[in-house]
Amino acid sequence: MTTNIPLVDLAAQHAQVADEVAAGWADILSRTAFVGGPAVAAFEAAYAEFVGTAHCVGVGNGTDAIELALRALGTGPGDECIVPANTFIATAEAVARTGATTVLVDCVDDTALIDPVAAGKAVTDRTKAVLPVHLYGQAAEVELLAEHLPDSVAIVEDAAQSQGALRHGKPAGSLGRIAATSFYPGKNLGAYGDAGAVVTSDEELATAVRLLSAHGSPRKYEHSTLGFNSRLDAIQAVVLSAKLRRLAGWNAARRAAADRYAALLAGVDGVRLPVVAPGNEPVWHLYVVRVAERDRVLAALNAAGIGAGIHYPTPVHLTGAFAGLGLGPGSFPVAEAMAGEILSLPLFAEITPAQQERVVEVLAGAVQA
């Protein structure tokens, strides 16, 4: 009988915080403080400290977080924002929602991170920002990226997959001018629904994000600008605070699991292991290998009860949503080649050595079939 191994085990994580979350929710319910309030303020302060920034503004989700960060910078029609082609569509989607033009660039073959040289070459006099994505749990090479950018171009980090990751000892989210993150349930720090945040040490930007996220209202019934309704719910703040206190330990467990995969897969021909950029300490949001005949291998893993997946099967420029960019196959060869080979293996803090051995056993058999 085959034991199912999920891609991520949210039930195991919940069991560790269930009592604390239940108590926090009971308090919220008794005070009926559902929007804003002390629970949100406490989480914002704790997360800003965790990331190493002066400010954190909780918002409704990670996509809103990116858009609000860009809008706080004044991004709008006529501007361009540079985005890697291999990312979840939300990164590019948030740019489009501001009215700016999404400019895509390729990635580095070994790490899958944005190519700093390609980004620099894509800069024009209309470029407002570059959005490096800290993909799969490791930080983009932001300082190298900055070397290829004029001072007028802001670095807006998409830090949705990197809560706790370090770049030369500095936390992801503190490397650019402003950063956006997602607390979607499957993230290293996940809510029990949609949630997100913007972090920055720029007080003016933080104030702008908070204003925009609350109907452009600095105080009740006063609206100084057109804004949005994108706020972090108190109930989600309770969950996130409980998990944040455990995140360092969970990330350490993920690192140990990634090391175990690397050791188990070292002698398996046909499996290309993930590469960590020098100076990075990842948090392994995903453990992504590359294999030939990926779809066949994925089907074999899933048939054996192993919850492997693909992150992401289609580069942004080949999605229907961005067909208007007019960028067909061959536009970004590295991202396109990766999309046909990448395979995400089960990885979560509670994964056992036996589960990983089973994953590798099936993977090796499928690759060598």
C-alpha positions, 0 to 999 in steps of 0.5 A: 500500500502506497503512503501519500506524501503531499507537496506541503502538509498544512495540517501538520503545521496547524497542529503546532499552532492550533491552541494559540490560534484558537485562543487568539480568535476567541479574543478577536471574536469577544472584542469584535475587532475584525479589521485593524486593531491591536492584533494587526498592529502587533503582527506588523511590528513583529514582521517588520522587526523580522525582516529588518525594516522600519515599517510593515503594512498588512494588506489583503494579499500578495498581488495587492502588496506588489501593486500598492508598493508600485503605486506608492512609488507613483507607478502608472500609465507611461511607466515600464516595470521589468519583471522576470519571465519565470514567475507566478503571473501575479508579479506581472499582473500587479504591474499591469493593474497600475497601468504601467507596461510589463517588460519581461527579461530572462533568468539565470540558468542555474538559479532561475533568478532574474538575470541582472545583465538582461534587466539592465539592458531592458532599462529605458527612460520610462523604466520606473522599477525592477521587480526581482523575484526571490524565487523558490526561497532564495533571494535574487542577487539584488546588489548585482542587479543594482549595479546595472540600474540607474539610481532613478529605477527603484528595486521592488522585491517580490518576496512572497517565497522568501520569508526568512531568506538571507542575502549576504546576511541581510533578510529578503525584503530589506534589500531594495527600496520596498518589498511585497510579500504574500501570506497565502496558506502554502507560503513559509509564513502562511495565513488561513486565507489570503493575506499579504504585506508591504515592508520598507524603511522609507516612511513616506512610502509606508505612509502612502501604502497605508493610505492607498490600502484603506480607501485613500483615507488617513482618518474616518470619512476623510479621503485625500486620494483614490485608494483601495480596500486591501487590509489585513484582517485581525483573524489572519494577523493572529494566525501569522503572529503564532506562526512567525514565532515558529518560522525560524525553526520551521525554516531550519527544518526545511534547510535540513530537508533540502540538504537531505534531498541533495545527499539522496539525489547526488548519485541519481543520473538525470536529475539536475539539482537546484543551485544556491547563488553565492551569498544566499541562505535560502528558506526552501519554499520549494525544492525544484529539480530539473528532469527530461520528460518532466510530464512523464516523470511527474505523472509517475510520481503522482501515480505513486501518491507523491504530491509533486508539482510544477512552479511554473509550467508557462512563462509569463509571455506565453500566457494568454493574459500577456499575449498582447506583449507580442512575445512568442516562443523563443523570446526568453530561451532560459525560462522556456527551457526551464518550464519544460523541465522543472519539478517541485518535490514535496518539502515542508518542515515536518517531512520525514527522512522516510518520506524523502527516501520514498520520493527519491526512490520513485523519482529515480525509477521514473527518470531512469525508466 
